[in-house]
Amino acid sequence: MSEAALRLSGVAKTYNPGSPGEVRVLQGIDLTVNPGEVVALVAPSGAGKSTLLHICGLLDTPDSGTVAIGGQDMTGQPEGRRTAVRRQEVGFVYQFHHLLPEFTAAENVILPQLANGTPRAAAEARAAELLGLVGVAPRARHRPAALSGGEQQRVAFCRAMANAPRLLLADEPTGNLDPETADQVFGALMTLVRTTGMAALIATHNLELAARMDRVLRLNQGKLDP
């Protein structure tokens, strides 16, 4: 069996420890996401799902426990190493697309590759391939302001996957869209994940979309329930 894309063991996180305002956000979280697997993370507002995703993506560190990306234990690693692994191994998608407004759709997918050392021609080919998979190739030369909300989010997915990460983390990726557009965007996301074989952990309030994923995990009161 191939190495897990993401493995958390005993991860805990507390804010304001030892004070009257102490909040135990995560308590002994164990989580494994394998290559090619799409896992839904369902949680009430304020339950800590964003904190959990940030820890998974090496944007935050747990108070205790371990985080491994592709078998690499990132516990105690220097920030430079964490940044390198985050850039090469992890893709992020948020509720709002955060595309660079002065660049075209294609350029938004090309730029992360150039920053990662990919030759221009290869970056352009990769962008064209990804945009084609999600059905926005005809809009490749348009800037974000000229795209619909669904198109913007599909471009954001392509940007997140531009450097072929091992793991995709998405925080309410369809939360800002109407139901029909959300369904189309989710279908595009699943196409990308299934085509590339990467692992995905997707936080969502949409239980219908969650049910279409491989597994549904629930985060409540700092603990993860299958």
Summary of the structure (lengths in Angstrom):
residues: 226
radius of gyration: 17.5
end to end distance: 22.0
largest distance: 56.5
contacts: 729
relative contact order: 0.20
helix: 37%
strand: 25%
